Amino acid sequence: MPSLGNSLSLRRGLTFATGLVECLCFAGAVFGWASLVFILKTEGYFSSLCVNTTEVNATQVLDCSGQDEQFSLVFTIASFVNNFLTLPNGFLFDWFGTTVARLLGISLYTMGTLMVAFSTAAESNLLFPALSLLSAGGILFLITNMQVGNLFGSRRSTIITLYNGAFDSSSALFLVIKLLHESGVSLRSSFLFLSACSVIHLFRTFFLMPRHHIPYPLPDDFTYGITCGKSKTLSLTETEEMPLNKNVTVQQEKSFRECVMSRFFVFQLLWLSIMQLRHFLFIGTLNPMLQRLTAEEPSLVSQYINAFAITQLCGVLCAPWNGLIMDRHKGKPRAAGESEHEADLRASVLSLFLTALQCLLFSICASIPYLPLQYLTFVLQVLNRSFLYGGNAAFISVAFPSCHFGKLYGLMMALSAVFSVLQYPCFALVNGPLDGNPLYVNIGLTLLSLLAFIHPLSVFLHCRSLASQRAISTSS
């Protein structure tokens, strides 16, 4: 059977590689919003909201704060949709499987790209549904690809975080479109090309992805995709009912309700929501912030927007570090009586702590109104963002039963989306009463980010309590 084994290894390799390309080039494109806004402004989108105003010294200036606010609202809604629709998408994935979820994702993404392609400055409001559809389709690409980590056992968390890093790096797609636009390629041509790429997504769906799910732990005879001969493909429910070792008693898994009501879920939600709000507000207000710091010099704003977008590419390089931190105990002997679940939780403490620390440093740098410092802010932002989403998915996969992954991941992202809507009133506060100066809002968000340290402390205390109980039972 060596040829069958080689075929399966090749298929797994292709599934991993093409999934990485899909996440890297498409899934999280909406988070490259700052680059797209630069194009949309030159094309005159929402330009009717710019008005002539007279300053104190009687000079006439063009006030485009209304235009900036409208662009911020587009991104706020799209980022909300990205997270909130993860809940029904997670249920859809768990109940109906990979093929159905991916076909829906491809349809939404294609409609979004077509709407941007055929939008004009006169129909600027098309951006609202278009960006929301791109968000919803992109998150389905990510959800269906994260299960690929189950094919690689001991490197499961590394693969999950790598895919999340690729999702973050895909925000550089809009930088590519911006550079092409500056070279003479129209916005319509770029988005029509993205629409045509749906053929690639369909090919992966039918040939390189399972119809249902990739189970964990992975059975030896598990195969997937369209094959020439007959092969046994197990669904998730089948593998849950059949333990790998028939002599081992199957433990009763926690119910979905028990998982949601647990301390881990609540503190993970707090940890994610706070840091996500900080990132969304930074991305959504980056363009006006740079305009303020550069005294509205277009070439300088473009230079910093490009630098920000280029750093986003590094997300795919940074994210695996977090996975390696979470997988560092794999293959090593565990303490006497320590379960794999407990070892996974113990390994996650460092990851959770480092992510919170990165957010604090990023928020401090973003609060300092010194233009050259923003290069460091960009680096810290992409590092923290890649740790944040990869770590969130990896923690859910190790802390809760795999049969609830899609639902829990979806609920987590949906609830954090509700919290992230606060970015719009924050932007309105900066744009209105604070007269465009975000200093006080940034200080408030920096102080709020300190609450993210509660979660790693809680997991650490839980693991220490389990270790103490194990020591007592061993001594007795």
C-alpha positions as CSV (number, residue, x, y, z in Angstrom):
1,M,0.0,0.0,0.0
2,P,3.0,2.4,-0.3
3,S,1.4,4.1,-3.4
4,L,-1.8,4.9,-1.4
5,G,0.3,6.3,1.4
6,N,2.2,8.5,-0.9
7,S,-1.0,9.6,-2.6
8,L,-2.5,10.6,0.8
9,S,0.7,12.4,1.8
10,L,0.7,14.3,-1.5
11,R,-2.9,15.2,-1.1
12,R,-2.4,16.4,2.5
13,G,0.6,18.5,1.3
14,L,-1.5,20.1,-1.5
15,T,-4.4,20.7,0.9
16,F,-2.1,22.5,3.3
17,A,-0.2,24.6,0.6
18,T,-3.3,25.6,-1.4
19,G,-5.2,26.4,1.9
20,L,-2.3,28.7,2.9
21,V,-2.4,30.5,-0.5
22,E,-6.2,30.9,-0.2
23,C,-6.0,32.4,3.3
24,L,-2.9,34.5,2.3
25,C,-4.3,36.0,-1.0
26,F,-8.1,36.2,-0.3
27,A,-9.6,35.6,3.1
28,G,-8.8,38.7,5.1
29,A,-8.5,41.2,2.3
30,V,-11.0,43.6,4.0
31,F,-8.4,44.4,6.7
32,G,-6.3,46.1,4.1
33,W,-9.0,48.8,4.1
34,A,-6.5,51.7,4.5
35,S,-4.9,50.9,1.1
36,L,-8.3,50.6,-0.6
37,V,-9.5,53.9,1.0
38,F,-6.6,55.7,-0.6
39,I,-7.8,54.5,-4.1
40,L,-11.5,55.2,-3.3
41,K,-10.6,58.8,-2.3
42,T,-8.8,59.4,-5.6
43,E,-11.8,57.9,-7.5
44,G,-14.1,60.4,-5.7
45,Y,-16.1,58.0,-3.5
46,F,-18.2,59.9,-0.9
47,S,-16.6,63.1,-2.2
48,S,-20.0,64.9,-2.0
49,L,-19.5,64.9,1.8
50,C,-16.5,67.2,1.5
51,V,-17.4,70.8,2.2
52,N,-15.7,74.2,2.0
53,T,-15.1,75.8,5.4
54,T,-13.6,79.1,6.5
55,E,-11.0,79.0,9.2
56,V,-10.3,81.7,11.8
57,N,-7.8,83.4,9.5
58,A,-10.5,83.6,6.8
59,T,-8.8,81.0,4.5
60,Q,-10.9,78.5,2.7
61,V,-10.2,74.8,3.3
62,L,-11.9,71.6,2.1
63,D,-13.2,69.7,5.1
64,C,-13.5,66.0,4.3
65,S,-14.3,64.8,7.9
66,G,-17.7,63.6,6.7
67,Q,-16.1,61.5,3.9
68,D,-13.7,60.0,6.5
69,E,-16.5,59.2,8.8
70,Q,-18.4,57.4,6.0
71,F,-15.4,55.3,5.1
72,S,-15.0,54.5,8.8
73,L,-18.6,53.4,9.0
74,V,-18.1,51.1,5.9
75,F,-15.2,49.4,7.7
76,T,-17.0,49.3,11.1
77,I,-19.9,47.4,9.5
78,A,-17.6,45.1,7.4
79,S,-15.5,44.2,10.5
80,F,-18.7,43.7,12.5
81,V,-20.1,41.4,9.8
82,N,-16.7,39.5,9.7
83,N,-17.0,38.6,13.3
84,F,-20.8,38.4,13.9
85,L,-21.6,36.2,11.0
86,T,-18.9,33.8,12.2
87,L,-21.6,32.5,14.6
88,P,-24.1,31.2,12.0
89,N,-21.2,30.2,9.8
90,G,-19.8,28.1,12.7
91,F,-23.1,26.3,13.2
92,L,-23.4,25.9,9.4
93,F,-19.9,24.3,9.3
94,D,-20.5,22.0,12.2
95,W,-24.0,20.8,11.0
96,F,-23.6,20.7,7.2
97,G,-19.9,20.2,6.7
98,T,-17.1,21.7,4.6
99,T,-18.6,21.6,1.1
100,V,-21.8,23.5,2.0
101,A,-19.9,26.1,4.0
102,R,-17.3,26.7,1.3
103,L,-19.9,27.0,-1.5
104,L,-21.7,29.7,0.5
105,G,-18.4,31.4,1.2
106,I,-17.4,31.4,-2.4
107,S,-20.8,32.8,-3.5
108,L,-20.6,35.6,-0.9
109,Y,-17.0,36.5,-1.8
110,T,-17.7,36.5,-5.5
111,M,-20.8,38.8,-5.1
112,G,-18.7,41.2,-3.0
113,T,-15.9,41.5,-5.6
114,L,-18.4,42.0,-8.4
115,M,-20.1,44.7,-6.5
116,V,-16.9,46.6,-5.9
117,A,-15.9,46.1,-9.5
118,F,-19.1,47.7,-10.8
119,S,-19.4,50.4,-8.2
120,T,-18.7,54.0,-9.1
121,A,-18.3,57.3,-7.1
122,A,-22.0,58.0,-7.9
123,E,-22.9,54.7,-6.3
124,S,-20.6,54.9,-3.3
125,N,-23.1,53.2,-1.0
126,L,-22.5,49.9,-2.8
127,L,-19.4,49.7,-0.7
128,F,-21.5,48.9,2.4
129,P,-22.9,45.5,1.1
130,A,-19.8,44.8,-1.0
131,L,-17.3,45.0,1.9
132,S,-19.6,43.1,4.2
133,L,-19.9,40.2,1.6
134,L,-16.1,40.1,1.3
135,S,-15.9,39.8,5.1
136,A,-18.5,37.1,5.4
137,G,-17.0,35.0,2.5
138,G,-13.4,35.5,3.7
139,I,-14.2,34.2,7.3
140,L,-15.7,31.1,5.8
141,F,-12.5,30.4,3.9
142,L,-10.6,30.6,7.2
143,I,-13.1,28.5,9.2
144,T,-13.0,25.7,6.7
145,N,-9.2,25.8,6.3
146,M,-8.4,25.7,10.0
147,Q,-9.4,22.1,10.3
148,V,-6.5,21.2,8.0
149,G,-4.4,21.4,11.2
150,N,-6.0,18.1,12.3
151,L,-4.1,16.4,9.5
152,F,-0.8,17.2,11.1
153,G,-1.3,15.9,14.7
154,S,1.6,17.3,16.8
155,R,1.8,20.5,14.7
156,R,-1.9,21.2,14.9
157,S,-1.7,24.5,16.8
158,T,1.1,25.6,14.5
159,I,-0.9,25.0,11.4
160,I,-4.0,26.8,12.9
161,T,-1.9,29.9,13.9
162,L,-0.2,29.8,10.5
163,Y,-3.5,30.0,8.7
164,N,-4.7,32.8,10.9
165,G,-1.4,34.6,10.2
166,A,-2.0,34.2,6.5
167,F,-5.5,35.6,7.0
168,D,-4.0,38.7,8.5
169,S,-1.4,39.0,5.8
170,S,-4.0,38.8,3.1
171,S,-4.8,42.5,4.0
172,A,-1.8,43.3,1.8
173,L,-4.0,42.3,-1.2
174,F,-5.4,45.8,-1.3
175,L,-1.8,47.2,-1.3
176,V,-1.2,45.2,-4.5
177,I,-4.4,46.6,-6.0
178,K,-3.3,50.1,-4.9
179,L,0.1,49.8,-6.5
180,L,-1.5,48.4,-9.7
181,H,-4.0,51.3,-9.7
182,E,-1.1,53.7,-9.5
183,S,0.4,51.9,-12.5
184,G,-2.7,52.3,-14.6
185,V,-4.7,49.2,-13.8
186,S,-8.3,50.1,-13.0
187,L,-10.1,49.1,-9.8
188,R,-12.7,47.3,-11.9
189,S,-10.1,45.1,-13.6
190,S,-8.5,44.1,-10.3
191,F,-11.8,43.1,-8.7
192,L,-13.0,41.2,-11.8
193,F,-9.8,39.2,-11.6
194,L,-10.6,38.4,-8.0
195,S,-14.0,37.2,-9.0
196,A,-12.5,34.9,-11.7
197,C,-10.3,33.3,-9.0
198,S,-13.5,31.7,-7.6
199,V,-12.7,28.8,-10.0
200,I,-9.7,28.0,-7.8
201,H,-11.8,28.0,-4.7
202,L,-14.3,25.6,-6.3
203,F,-11.5,23.3,-7.3
204,R,-10.1,23.1,-3.8
205,T,-13.6,22.5,-2.4
206,F,-14.3,19.4,-4.5
207,F,-10.8,17.9,-4.9
208,L,-8.7,18.9,-1.8
209,M,-11.2,19.3,1.0
210,P,-13.5,16.9,2.9
211,R,-17.2,16.8,2.3
212,H,-17.9,16.9,6.0
213,H,-15.0,17.5,8.5
214,I,-11.4,16.4,9.2
215,P,-11.7,14.7,12.7
216,Y,-9.2,15.0,15.5
217,P,-7.6,12.7,16.5
218,L,-7.2,11.5,12.9
219,P,-8.1,7.8,12.2
220,D,-5.4,5.9,10.2
221,D,-7.8,5.1,7.3
222,F,-9.2,8.7,6.9
223,T,-9.3,10.0,3.3
224,Y,-11.1,12.9,1.7
225,G,-11.8,14.6,-1.6
226,I,-12.7,13.0,-4.9
227,T,-10.7,9.8,-5.4
228,C,-10.5,7.4,-8.3
229,G,-11.1,4.3,-6.3
230,K,-13.3,3.5,-3.3
231,S,-12.0,4.7,0.0
232,K,-13.5,5.1,3.4
233,T,-14.2,8.6,4.5
234,L,-15.3,9.1,8.0
235,S,-17.5,12.0,9.1
236,L,-16.9,13.8,12.3
237,T,-19.8,12.2,14.1
238,E,-18.6,8.7,13.1
239,T,-15.1,9.3,14.5
240,E,-16.5,10.7,17.7
241,E,-18.4,7.5,18.3
242,M,-15.4,5.3,17.5
243,P,-12.3,5.7,19.9
244,L,-8.9,4.9,18.4
245,N,-8.2,2.5,21.2
246,K,-11.2,0.3,21.8
247,N,-9.9,-0.6,25.3
248,V,-10.2,3.1,26.4
249,T,-13.5,4.3,27.8
250,V,-14.8,7.3,25.9
251,Q,-15.1,10.2,28.3
252,Q,-18.3,12.2,28.3
253,E,-17.6,15.5,26.4
254,K,-18.8,18.8,27.8
255,S,-22.0,20.1,26.3
256,F,-22.0,23.3,24.2
257,R,-23.9,25.1,27.0
258,E,-21.3,24.0,29.6
259,C,-18.5,25.3,27.3
260,V,-20.2,28.7,26.9
261,M,-20.8,29.1,30.6
262,S,-17.3,28.2,31.6
263,R,-14.7,30.6,33.0
264,F,-12.4,29.9,30.1
265,F,-14.9,31.0,27.5
266,V,-15.8,34.2,29.4
267,F,-12.2,35.3,30.0
268,Q,-11.2,34.3,26.4
269,L,-14.0,36.5,25.1
270,L,-12.8,39.4,27.3
271,W,-9.2,38.9,26.1
272,L,-10.2,38.8,22.5
273,S,-12.7,41.7,22.5
274,I,-10.5,44.2,24.2
275,M,-7.6,43.7,21.8
276,Q,-9.7,43.4,18.7
277,L,-11.4,46.7,19.5
278,R,-7.9,48.3,19.7
279,H,-6.9,46.9,16.3
280,F,-10.2,47.7,14.6
281,L,-10.1,51.3,15.7
282,F,-6.4,51.7,14.7
283,I,-7.1,50.3,11.2
284,G,-10.3,52.3,10.7
285,T,-8.7,55.6,11.7
286,L,-5.2,55.1,10.2
287,N,-5.8,57.2,7.2
288,P,-7.1,60.3,9.0
289,M,-4.4,59.8,11.7
290,L,-1.7,59.8,9.1
291,Q,-3.2,62.9,7.5
292,R,-3.0,64.7,10.8
293,L,0.6,63.7,11.5
294,T,1.8,64.5,8.0
295,A,-0.1,67.8,7.8
296,E,-2.1,66.2,4.9
297,E,0.9,65.7,2.6
298,P,-0.5,63.1,0.1
299,S,2.8,61.6,-0.9
300,L,3.8,61.1,2.8
301,V,0.5,59.6,3.6
302,S,0.8,57.2,0.7
303,Q,4.4,56.2,1.9
304,Y,3.1,55.3,5.4
305,I,0.0,53.5,4.0
306,N,2.3,51.4,1.8
307,A,4.7,50.7,4.8
308,F,1.7,49.6,6.9
309,A,0.4,47.3,4.2
310,I,3.8,45.8,3.6
311,T,4.2,45.0,7.3
312,Q,0.9,43.1,7.1
313,L,2.6,40.5,4.9
314,C,4.7,39.6,7.9
315,G,1.7,38.2,9.7
316,V,2.1,34.8,8.0
317,L,5.7,34.8,9.3
318,C,4.9,35.9,12.9
319,A,1.8,33.6,13.5
320,P,3.7,30.3,13.5
321,W,5.8,31.5,16.4
322,N,2.7,31.4,18.5
323,G,1.8,28.0,17.3
324,L,5.3,26.7,18.2
325,I,4.9,28.2,21.7
326,M,1.6,26.2,22.1
327,D,3.0,23.0,20.6
328,R,6.4,23.2,22.3
329,H,5.4,20.4,24.8
330,K,4.3,17.9,22.1
331,G,6.5,14.8,21.9
332,K,7.9,15.5,25.4
333,P,7.1,13.3,28.4
334,R,4.3,14.7,30.6
335,A,4.3,14.9,34.3
336,A,3.0,11.8,36.1
337,G,-0.8,11.8,35.8
338,E,-1.0,14.9,33.6
339,S,-3.5,14.6,30.8
340,E,-2.8,15.9,27.3
341,H,-5.6,18.4,27.8
342,E,-3.9,19.8,30.9
343,A,-0.5,19.9,29.1
344,D,-2.1,21.9,26.2
345,L,-3.6,24.4,28.6
346,R,-0.4,24.9,30.5
347,A,1.4,25.5,27.2
348,S,-1.2,28.2,26.2
349,V,-0.5,30.4,29.3
350,L,2.7,31.9,27.8
351,S,1.0,32.5,24.4
352,L,-2.0,34.3,26.1
353,F,0.4,36.4,28.2
354,L,2.7,37.4,25.4
355,T,-0.3,38.4,23.2
356,A,-1.7,40.7,25.9
357,L,1.8,42.2,26.4
358,Q,2.2,42.9,22.7
359,C,-1.2,44.7,22.6
360,L,-0.2,46.9,25.5
361,L,3.1,47.9,23.8
362,F,1.3,48.5,20.5
363,S,-1.4,50.6,22.1
364,I,1.3,52.8,23.9
365,C,3.1,53.4,20.6
366,A,-0.1,54.2,18.7
367,S,-1.0,56.7,21.4
368,I,2.2,58.8,20.9
369,P,1.7,61.4,18.1
370,Y,5.2,61.1,16.6
371,L,5.2,60.1,12.9
372,P,8.5,58.1,12.6
373,L,7.4,56.0,15.6
374,Q,4.5,54.7,13.6
375,Y,6.8,52.3,11.8
376,L,7.3,50.5,15.1
377,T,3.6,50.7,15.7
378,F,3.0,48.9,12.4
379,V,5.4,46.1,13.4
380,L,3.9,45.7,16.8
381,Q,0.4,45.8,15.3
382,V,1.0,43.0,12.8
383,L,2.8,40.9,15.4
384,N,0.0,41.2,18.0
385,R,-2.7,40.7,15.4
386,S,-1.2,37.5,14.1
387,F,-0.8,36.2,17.7
388,L,-4.3,37.3,18.6
389,Y,-6.4,35.5,16.1
390,G,-4.2,32.4,15.7
391,G,-4.0,32.1,19.5
392,N,-7.7,32.5,19.9
393,A,-8.5,29.7,17.4
394,A,-5.7,27.5,18.9
395,F,-6.9,28.0,22.5
396,I,-10.5,27.1,21.6
397,S,-9.3,23.9,19.9
398,V,-7.3,22.8,23.0
399,A,-9.6,24.0,25.7
400,F,-12.9,22.7,24.4
401,P,-14.2,19.5,22.6
402,S,-13.5,19.5,18.8
403,C,-17.2,18.7,18.1
404,H,-18.1,22.2,19.3
405,F,-15.2,24.1,17.6
406,G,-17.2,25.8,14.8
407,K,-20.0,26.8,17.1
408,L,-17.7,28.1,19.9
409,Y,-15.4,29.9,17.5
410,G,-18.4,31.5,15.8
411,L,-20.0,32.5,19.1
412,M,-16.7,34.0,20.3
413,M,-16.2,36.1,17.2
414,A,-19.9,37.2,17.1
415,L,-19.9,38.4,20.7
416,S,-16.6,40.1,20.2
417,A,-18.1,41.8,17.1
418,V,-20.8,43.4,19.3
419,F,-18.0,44.8,21.5
420,S,-16.1,46.0,18.4
421,V,-19.0,48.3,17.3
422,L,-17.7,50.7,20.0
423,Q,-15.0,51.7,17.4
424,Y,-17.6,53.9,15.6
425,P,-18.6,56.0,18.6
426,C,-14.9,56.3,19.5
427,F,-14.2,57.6,16.0
428,A,-17.2,60.0,16.3
429,L,-15.8,61.2,19.7
430,V,-12.4,61.9,18.1
431,N,-13.9,63.6,15.1
432,G,-16.3,65.7,17.1
433,P,-15.7,66.8,20.7
434,L,-12.0,66.0,20.6
435,D,-11.5,68.0,17.3
436,G,-9.6,65.2,15.6
437,N,-7.1,64.5,18.4
438,P,-7.3,60.8,19.4
439,L,-4.9,61.1,22.4
440,Y,-7.5,60.7,25.2
441,V,-9.3,57.8,23.4
442,N,-5.9,56.1,22.9
443,I,-5.0,56.5,26.5
444,G,-8.4,55.0,27.5
445,L,-7.9,52.0,25.2
446,T,-4.4,51.5,26.6
447,L,-5.7,51.3,30.1
448,L,-8.5,49.0,29.0
449,S,-6.0,46.6,27.4
450,L,-4.6,45.9,30.9
451,L,-7.8,43.8,31.5
452,A,-6.5,41.3,28.9
453,F,-4.0,40.0,31.4
454,I,-6.8,38.5,33.5
455,H,-7.2,35.5,31.1
456,P,-3.6,34.1,31.1
457,L,-3.6,34.6,34.9
458,S,-6.8,32.6,35.2
459,V,-5.5,29.7,33.1
460,F,-2.2,29.7,35.0
461,L,-4.1,29.4,38.3
462,H,-6.3,26.7,37.0
463,C,-3.3,24.6,35.8
464,R,-1.5,25.2,39.1
465,S,-4.6,24.0,41.0
466,L,-4.8,20.8,38.8
467,A,-1.1,20.2,39.5
468,S,-1.6,20.6,43.3
469,Q,-4.5,18.2,43.2
470,R,-2.4,15.7,41.3
471,A,0.4,16.0,43.7
472,I,-1.9,15.4,46.7
473,S,-3.5,12.3,45.1
474,T,-0.1,10.9,44.2
475,S,1.3,11.4,47.7
476,S,-1.8,9.8,49.3
